[in-house]
């Protein structure tokens, strides 16, 4: 099912998408389950927001598609290359990616994101599904020039608005050969499949949980296919993953 977090003028709530309506839930389904209220709202009357704000962290994986590693002149890591993005970088569908004045080269990176649903520590690969709530779409926005300049990625990956998420969490997504495609102003820039990942979702959950405890609502961004490139003021970035939907965000220049 497709779980959405939405606003209808009374704060953020959760619901299940049903056709052109949303069935309102009693609370956060990661903690309250899927108990519904009697309320249904037309999608036209609500605003879909980021499907989750991670309680503690966004775990991201670098160079997890071989062709992407090659296009930037890098080797494919033998182990997952992990870094963290702050939860303050998260925005939702339709929210603007704000280009910071510190950077002259900001890039898009369309990715499949794993939403953790329960406390997870030292999870075996075979048990990874048991701690996954569902999947959504992410854009691992990156200040490419600062990434090279700093020698580590916290600043380049961590600006406010540098982690658009959405539009929904698909709880029944089966990681197979679904397509992942990114367009900028309608032009296709990335066109791959999620099964091209070097390290599988199960292995990423196991690896990350061996390092630190994953909490409900934490995210694992699984890496990006080849084709990343710059974005500028006025662009619109759309990332589509088969079975989940499309995440769309405009690009704007941030003021100092």
N, C-alpha and C positions, 0 to 999 in steps of 0.2 A: 504494500500500500504506500501511497504518497502522503507523507506527513509534512505539514507546512506550519511555520510560525508566522503569525499575521497580526496586523493591527487594524482595528476598526474604530479607533478613536478612544478606546478605553484601556490602552496598554497592550503589550504583546500577549497573545494567547496561542494555543496550538489547536490544530484540527487535521482532519483527513480529507483530502481532495476527493470529491465524488461528482464527476462530470463537471458542470459549471457552478457547483456549489462546494462549500466547505462544511463538514460536520464538526462542530466545535467539541473539543475534549475538555474534561474537567480540570486538567492540569498538564504538566510536562510529562509526556508518555514514558520518558526514561525513568521516571520515579513513580508516576501514578498509573501506568498502564494505559490502555486504550478505552477507558470508560468515557462514553460520550454524554453530552448534555442533550436536551431536546432541541437545541438551537442549530439551525442551518442558515448560512449566509451566502448570498450570491458572490462569486469571485469578483464580480465587477464593483462590489461595494467595499472591498477590503484591500489592504496593502500587504503584499507578501514581503516579509523582512528576512534577514539572515536566519536560516533554519535552526541554528544553534550558536550560542556564544560560549566558547569553551570555558569550563570552570577553571582550568589551570594552564593549558598549553595547546598550541598547534605544532605537531611534530611533522616536519617536512623532509622529503627524501630527494636528494640531488642526484642527477645523472643516472636515473633508473630506466632510461630508454637509450640503447646504444647509439642510435643515430643522432640523438640530441647531444650526447656527450661528444661525438665526433664533430658536429657542426660548430662547436665552440672550442675545438682543438684539445679536448680532454680524453683521458682514458676512462673506460667503464670500471667503476670500483668493484673489487671482489666482494666487499661487504657493503651493506647499505650506508650511504653517506647521509647522516642525519644533521638537521639543524632545527632551531625553534623559531617560530614567529609569535609575537605577543598577541593575546586575544584582542587587544585594542586595534589590531590591523584589520579585524573582521568588519565587513559591510555586507549588505544584502543586495538582492536583485534590483537593478535600476539606480542604485546609489553610485555616485561618481567616484572614479579612481582619481585621486588628486595628485598631480605631478609636483613633487617637492622642488623648491628652488635650488637645493643642493645638487641636483642631478640633471645631466643633459641627455641621458639615454636610459629611459624606462622601458622595460619589455613586458609583454604578456607571457604567461605560461599556463595553458589549459591543463587541468589535472582532475583525476578521479580522487575523491576524498572519502576516507573511511571515518564513520562516526562511532566512537566507542560507547557502549551502552552499559558497562558494569566495571567495577574495579578490577583491574587486570595487572598481574605481576607474574613474571616468569611463565607466560602462557606458551604451551606447546603449539607448534604449527597445526597439529591435528585438532586442537581445541579453539582455534582462532575465531571460528564462526560464533562460538558461544559468548564472546564478549563484544561482538559487533552489533550495534543497533541498526545500522543501515549505511547508505552511501549517498553522497551529494557531489556537487561540482564545485571546484575551486579554481581561482586564478591566482597563482603564486607570482604576483607582480614583483618585479625585481629592478632596482636601480643598477643597471649593468656596469656603469662606469665606477660606481662606488664599491661594487662587489670586487672589481679588480684592484681598486685603489687600497681598500682596507685590508685585504688578505684574509678576512673572515666576513661572515655574511649578515651579521645582526642588523646593521644599519641598512644595508641594501635591500633586505627582505622585510624589514620591520616597520616601515613608515605606516602611519594611520592610512586606512583604505587599501592597503596592499594585500588583503586577503578577502576578495569578494567570494561569497558562498551562496549556493542556492540552485534552483529556486525551492527545491523540496528535498526531503530525505526519503529515498526509496528503500523500504525495509525488505523487499523481496528481490533485490537486484542480484543477479547471478554473474559473477565475474567470469566472463568467457571472452568472446571475440567482439564485444560491442565496440562500435566506432566512437572515437573521440575526435571532434573537429572544432577548430577555432577559426573564426572569421573576424576581420577588421574592416568595418564599413562594407560588409557583404562579400569581401574577397577572402577566399579560403587560404589560410596561412599554415594551419596544422591539420593533418588528416591521417590519423593512425587508429590503432585498436588497442584496447586495454591489455590484451594478452601479449603485447610486445614488451611489457615490463620485464626487466632483468630479474628483479626480486619480486616474488608474488606477494599478494596482499597478506596471506597467511604468514609468510616468512617475515614480512615487515612488522606485523603485530607481535610475533614472537621476539624479534630482535629488539624492537623498541621497549617492550615490556620487560626485557632482561636488563635494561639500563635504568629505567625509572617506572614507577607505578603510573599506569594510565587510569584516568578517572572518567566517569560518565560525562559525556559531552566533549571530551578531548577529541581531536582530529588527527588523522594521519593523512598527509598529502603524498600521493604515491609517485610523483614524478611526472614529467611532461614529455610528449613526443617531439620529434624534430620539427623545426619550422618557426621557432620563437623569433620575435622581432620587435622593433620599437613601436611605441604608441605616442601620439601627440595630442595636444588640445583639440577637441572636436571629434575625435575618433569615437567609434562605438565597438566594443569588443563583445563577441558572442561565442560562448563555448557550449557545444551540444554533445551530450553523451547519450547514446542510444539506451532507452529504458529509463532514463531519469528526466531529461528535459533540456532546457536551454537557459544558461545564465547570461544575462546581458547587462553591461555596464557602460555608461558614457565615460569619457576621459576629459578632465578639466585641469587647468593650471591652478595650483594652490597659490594663495597670496602669502607674502612673508608676514 
